[in-house]
Amino acid sequence: MTSIPLLSIANLRTYFHTSAGIARAVDGVSFDIARGETLGLVGESGCGKSVTGFSILRLIRPPGRIEAGSAIALDGEDLLALDDEHIRAIRGNRVSLIFQEPMTALNPVFTVGDQVAEVARIHAGASRKDAWTRAVEMLTLVGIPDPAERAHEYPHQLSGGMRQRVLIAMALVMNPALIIADEPTTALDVTIQAQILELLADLQQRLGTSILLITHDLGVIAEMASRVVVMYAGEVVEEAAVRTLFASAHHPYAEGLLAAMPRVGRVRERLTVIPGTVPPPTAWPPGCRFHDRCPYAWERCLREHPPLYDIAPGHTSRCHLADEPERRAHPHPPLVVRDAPG
Amino acid sequence: MRPVAVAWVVPVLVIAALSLLARPSSAPPDAAGPWRMAFRRFGRNRGARVALAVIVALYVIAALAPILAPYPPNATIDMIRMTGRPPSMTNLLGTDLTSRDVLSRIIHGARISLSIGLLAVLLSMTVGTLYGAVAGFVGGVTDTVMMRIIDALLSVPRILMLIAVTALWDRLSLPALVMLIGLTGWFGVSRIVRGQVMALSTREFVIAARSLGAGGGRVLARHILPNILSPVIVAATLGVSNVIILETGLSYLGLGVQPPQASWGSIILDGAEGVSAAWWISLFPGLAIVMTVMAFNIVGDALRDALDPR
């Protein structure tokens, strides 16, 4: 039986209509998330990965807009067709978001217990007392010591790691089917990062939650995700099982990301870098959007926008090398090296 | 003198208690929420403690006016021998030209002046906060229209607006005066609030609240307004001194509190005719105003520092 995926995104386009032009931050993105799966969404800053995450919950504010023709379905239900009241009933209830900055994502004037309890009050209509009990339960679940005491503290009294645990507790109150984790460990110390990732993985196993893990860190992907979607310039450029991507990335951008990743046990003089930066979203380059930073690019890449080629079952890549694999043997310096963005 | 002296102990004790005894405790600095931390920072400021004590004492005196004042405010003592008498042991601040005790009039005037200040500012802050919050939260065309209206209203000097309106009334009742002053004082606050609401709307914890399913009203009431209370409180404190000055000005022009009712402004007006001969009639209410306004400004500045440690 082919069950419907938990979340299905098809041709998502989120544009920002600014005075500087239309920024096509997310430009035709499609992928599915299965039940209980952790999908990694990876790419540089400005590639549209966070906007994709925010689009799922329709948290895009003007001048941003999800364009007509986009489709986001949760359990087969079209999220883009819901009215305000119904999308609010989804947020924090069936789909939650975990933010990057645990300090700024908590309201400084309320205790953390209060903020966790608020979610239960919104969605379960819980009484003040029941919601508080639930909050303490959740703080226990995410491994906060002395949860009954800590619930009375304010965000500034907790460490970064503890605050991130509070955010995870808030996201999990309603036992959602999907958690969107937007760079959940980027703002934390390395040792705390590992603890938070472990906590997420553990909770996922116990609760069966799906996770969309948005990050620029392939190390995090390797540890957490089973499948990975690589984004570049508002598009999906490669999708593969994590194992496949690490063993044989197809797209030159994914290849570059992997080469730029430090690894234990490999002797190398310097880390390689991908030359240049992501171009501004108001002016994506014609043809392949990566052509000016690509070591294999040829005339076709300037002319023709590549489709997503099937490389193997479950493995796609937006690169003309799929058509002309022999060109991979002849790398060259990138055609255009942009010095600074904009 | 009646056993009034005993009653005077009350405000004096209030001042002493607040400025001397209420020293900040040496509790661990992180054992409280943001409001308590601000309160502690405020308490560390000695000038602010004294100024706050003065304000509280003034309101206590105003509340206890009938007990504390040696004479009723409009009682003539002796129209033949006691008009325009300089300060003495029987009339500490002298008598005015219709033989009324100036100290008693100032004490009773405090009731009028201080309560007009408090009530008018309360009205301004409420209206201004609501207006600004709606404009900033709804945004778009609504915001543009609402803010252009504020721009237009702010372009007319407040005192001119008040004089124009009060001139239309024959005798202005006190509630009407409060309404008038209050309803002309909220434009600035609404601007501050609108800016703060807009800035906070893009803050991550507000987006986080929305991402957890909070609706517009909840986001505004729980996540935005509590975080903009600080500038509103500061504006309110400074607003009270502003309103007291305004009320004085209006009453002095004969447009505010009407004689024979005593307010600080109307007492100054009483003494204005003969100020070279009987300076005490105008001087002492003037000093009361200066002291009150200074106290409110000091407290306002200290609150600004305490509430916004950045």
Interface residues (C-beta under 8 A of the other chain):
Chain A: L57 L59 R61 P62 D84 E85 R88 A89 I90 R91 G92 N93 S96 L97 F99 E101 T104 A105 L106 N107 P108 V109 F110 T111 E118 V119 I122 H123 Y154 H156 Q157 L167 M170 A171
Chain B: D30 G33 P34 W35 G140 T202 R203 E204 F205 I207 A208 A209 R210 S211 L212 G213 A214 G215 R218 R222 H223 P226 N227
